[in-house]
Amino acid sequence: MKFNVGDRVEWVRAIPSPELKDIAGIVMAVIPNDQDLDDFYMYDIQFDFGLYTLYGTQLGPAKPTL
């Protein structure tokens, strides 16, 4: 799945701390790859606890908020 700047996403795989799993963040930048494969795009994600650069395979769409 490919995300766009402004999308809300969750860090769902390869999380350094279990308490960070499924916390939503916002896509701040999209970094394409040479092969143009969605899974290998990298994303700068702004979470409440900081800015992280993650592969698309580590992210999923955020659950809707009520």
C-alpha positions as CSV (number, residue, x, y, z in Angstrom):
1,M,0.0,0.0,0.0
2,K,1.3,3.5,-0.9
3,F,0.7,6.4,1.4
4,N,0.6,10.2,0.7
5,V,1.7,13.2,2.6
6,G,-1.0,14.0,5.3
7,D,-2.2,10.4,5.6
8,R,-2.7,9.0,9.1
9,V,-0.8,5.7,9.5
10,E,0.1,3.3,12.3
11,W,3.5,1.6,13.0
12,V,2.5,-2.0,12.9
13,R,5.7,-4.0,12.2
14,A,9.3,-4.0,13.5
15,I,8.5,-1.7,16.4
16,P,11.3,-1.0,18.9
17,S,9.0,-0.9,21.9
18,P,5.7,-2.8,22.3
19,E,4.0,0.2,23.8
20,L,4.4,2.1,20.5
21,K,2.5,-0.5,18.5
22,D,-0.6,0.9,16.7
23,I,0.0,4.5,17.7
24,A,-1.1,6.8,14.8
25,G,1.2,9.3,13.1
26,I,1.1,11.6,10.1
27,V,3.0,11.1,6.8
28,M,5.3,14.2,6.4
29,A,7.3,13.1,3.4
30,V,7.3,10.2,0.8
31,I,10.7,8.9,-0.3
32,P,10.5,6.9,-3.5
33,N,12.7,4.0,-4.4
34,D,14.5,3.2,-7.7
35,Q,12.3,0.2,-8.5
36,D,9.1,2.1,-7.8
37,L,7.8,-0.7,-5.6
38,D,5.2,0.4,-3.0
39,D,6.6,-1.8,-0.2
40,F,10.0,-0.2,-0.5
41,Y,8.9,3.4,-0.4
42,M,10.1,5.1,2.8
43,Y,8.1,7.6,4.8
44,D,8.9,10.3,7.3
45,I,6.2,9.9,10.0
46,Q,5.6,12.4,12.7
47,F,4.4,10.7,15.9
48,D,3.8,12.3,19.3
49,F,7.1,10.8,20.4
50,G,9.2,12.1,17.4
51,L,9.9,11.9,13.7
52,Y,10.8,8.5,12.3
53,T,11.7,7.3,8.8
54,L,10.0,3.9,8.1
55,Y,9.5,1.5,5.2
56,G,5.9,1.1,3.9
57,T,6.0,-2.5,5.0
58,Q,6.2,-1.3,8.6
59,L,3.0,0.8,8.3
60,G,-0.7,0.4,8.0
61,P,-3.6,2.8,7.6
62,A,-4.7,4.3,11.0
63,K,-8.0,3.2,12.4
64,P,-10.6,5.9,12.0
65,T,-11.1,8.2,15.0
66,L,-14.6,8.8,16.4
